[in-house]
């Protein structure tokens, strides 16, 4: 988050620009061996702002193509989409644990800023086989109580 504010500050100080840094929905990634990336609100923040009855959380475990079938457990990689419960189910936050999380979440950051909804996400044709495709296939909500673990070796 340091590069963009510096550019905008320089443009305001030495040019005629007036644009301020927008810190809402800034994507971030923790670069650990299994990356975590997110943009927008956490589930807890969404509950605090909107109330538990007003949010819907879609979630899933998945096995990325980078993991050989016998190599790692499907329980290591996880994704979550936090939405307003009422139509059109505005996406409030996207969370991703898995390989290349920074690359995946960066693409969704612009979509979240532009008002991404669950319906748009659900109707997007995912690029196969990619981990980002998993976001377009999520149907299980936490509220449903169903197991979000894939039933086959591949999610």
C-alpha positions as CSV (number, residue, x, y, z in Angstrom):
1,X,0.0,0.0,0.0
2,X,3.0,2.3,0.0
3,X,3.5,2.8,-3.8
4,X,0.1,4.1,-4.8
5,X,-0.3,6.7,-2.0
6,X,3.2,8.1,-2.8
7,X,2.3,8.5,-6.5
8,X,-0.9,10.3,-5.6
9,X,0.8,12.5,-3.0
10,X,3.5,13.5,-5.6
11,X,0.8,14.3,-8.2
12,X,-1.0,16.5,-5.6
13,X,2.2,18.3,-4.5
14,X,3.8,18.9,-7.8
15,X,0.9,18.8,-10.2
16,X,-2.7,19.8,-10.3
17,X,-4.1,16.4,-9.2
18,X,-6.7,16.2,-6.4
19,X,-7.1,12.4,-6.2
20,X,-6.8,11.0,-2.6
21,X,-5.9,7.4,-1.8
22,X,-8.9,5.2,-1.4
23,X,-8.0,2.7,1.4
24,X,-11.3,0.8,1.1
25,X,-11.1,-2.7,-0.3
26,X,-7.3,-2.7,-0.7
27,X,-6.1,-6.3,-1.4
28,X,-3.4,-7.7,0.8
29,X,-1.5,-11.0,0.9
30,X,0.6,-12.7,3.5
31,X,3.5,-14.4,1.7
32,X,4.0,-17.6,3.7
33,X,4.6,-21.1,2.2
34,X,0.8,-21.4,1.8
35,X,-0.3,-17.8,1.0
36,X,-3.3,-16.0,2.4
37,X,-4.9,-13.2,0.3
38,X,-7.9,-11.1,1.0
39,X,-9.8,-8.0,-0.1
40,X,-12.7,-6.3,1.6
41,X,-14.3,-7.2,4.9
42,X,-13.6,-10.2,7.1
43,X,-16.6,-12.3,8.1
44,X,-16.3,-10.8,11.6
45,X,-16.2,-7.2,10.3
46,X,-19.2,-7.9,8.1
47,X,-21.2,-9.3,11.0
48,X,-20.3,-6.2,13.1
49,X,-21.3,-3.8,10.4
50,X,-24.4,-5.5,8.9
51,X,-25.5,-8.0,11.6
52,X,-25.3,-11.8,11.4
53,X,-28.7,-12.2,9.8
54,X,-27.7,-9.8,6.9
55,X,-24.7,-11.6,5.6
56,X,-24.2,-14.8,3.7
57,X,-20.8,-16.6,3.7
58,X,-20.0,-19.0,0.8
59,X,-17.0,-21.2,1.5
60,X,-15.1,-24.2,0.1
61,X,-12.0,-26.3,0.6
62,X,-10.3,-27.2,-2.7
63,X,-7.2,-29.1,-3.9
64,X,-5.1,-27.0,-6.3
65,X,-3.6,-28.5,-9.4
66,X,-0.2,-27.7,-7.8
67,X,-0.8,-30.4,-5.3
68,X,-0.3,-33.9,-6.6
69,X,-3.2,-36.2,-5.6
70,X,-1.3,-38.0,-2.7
71,X,0.7,-35.0,-1.7
72,X,-1.3,-32.7,0.5
73,X,-4.7,-32.6,2.2
74,X,-7.6,-30.8,0.7
75,X,-8.1,-29.2,4.1
76,X,-5.1,-26.9,3.6
77,X,-6.6,-24.7,0.9
78,X,-9.8,-22.7,1.6
79,X,-11.7,-19.9,0.1
80,X,-14.5,-17.7,1.4
81,X,-16.8,-15.0,-0.1
82,X,-18.6,-12.8,2.3
83,X,-21.8,-11.2,0.9
84,X,-24.8,-9.2,1.9
85,X,-27.6,-11.7,2.3
86,X,-30.2,-9.6,0.5
87,X,-30.3,-9.5,-3.3
88,X,-28.2,-8.7,-5.3
89,X,-25.8,-10.1,-2.7
90,X,-23.0,-7.5,-2.9
91,X,-19.6,-9.1,-2.2
92,X,-18.2,-7.5,0.9
93,X,-15.0,-9.6,1.1
94,X,-13.0,-12.4,-0.6
95,X,-10.5,-14.6,1.3
96,X,-8.2,-17.2,-0.2
97,X,-5.7,-19.6,1.3
98,X,-3.6,-21.4,-1.3
99,X,-0.9,-21.1,-3.9
100,X,-0.6,-17.8,-5.7
101,X,-3.1,-16.1,-3.4
102,X,-1.7,-12.7,-4.2
103,X,-2.1,-13.2,-7.9
104,X,-5.6,-14.5,-7.5
105,X,-6.9,-11.8,-5.0
106,X,-5.4,-9.0,-7.0
107,X,-7.8,-9.8,-9.9
108,X,-10.8,-9.8,-7.6
109,X,-9.8,-6.5,-5.9
110,X,-11.0,-4.4,-8.9
111,X,-14.2,-6.4,-9.2
112,X,-15.0,-5.9,-5.5
113,X,-14.3,-2.1,-5.9
114,X,-16.7,-2.1,-8.9
115,X,-19.6,-3.7,-6.9
116,X,-19.1,-7.4,-7.6
117,X,-22.2,-9.5,-6.6
118,X,-22.4,-13.2,-5.9
119,X,-24.6,-13.7,-9.0
120,X,-22.0,-12.1,-11.2
121,X,-19.3,-14.3,-9.6
122,X,-21.5,-17.4,-9.9
123,X,-22.2,-16.7,-13.6
124,X,-18.6,-16.0,-14.5
125,X,-17.0,-18.7,-16.6
126,X,-13.9,-19.9,-14.7
127,X,-10.6,-20.5,-16.5
128,X,-10.0,-24.3,-16.2
129,X,-7.8,-25.6,-14.6
130,X,-7.0,-22.7,-12.3
131,X,-7.4,-22.1,-8.5
132,X,-9.3,-18.9,-9.2
133,X,-12.0,-21.0,-11.0
134,X,-13.1,-22.3,-7.6
135,X,-14.6,-18.9,-6.8
136,X,-17.1,-19.3,-9.7
137,X,-18.2,-22.8,-8.4
138,X,-19.0,-22.0,-4.7
139,X,-22.5,-22.9,-3.7
140,X,-22.2,-24.0,0.0
141,X,-22.9,-21.4,2.7
142,X,-21.9,-21.6,6.3
143,X,-25.5,-21.0,7.2
144,X,-26.5,-24.3,5.4
145,X,-24.3,-26.4,7.7
146,X,-23.2,-28.5,4.7
147,X,-19.6,-29.8,4.5
148,X,-17.6,-27.6,2.1
149,X,-15.1,-30.4,1.4
150,X,-15.0,-31.6,-2.2
151,X,-16.3,-35.2,-2.7
152,X,-13.7,-36.2,-5.2
153,X,-9.9,-35.9,-5.4
154,X,-10.2,-32.7,-7.4
155,X,-12.5,-29.9,-6.4
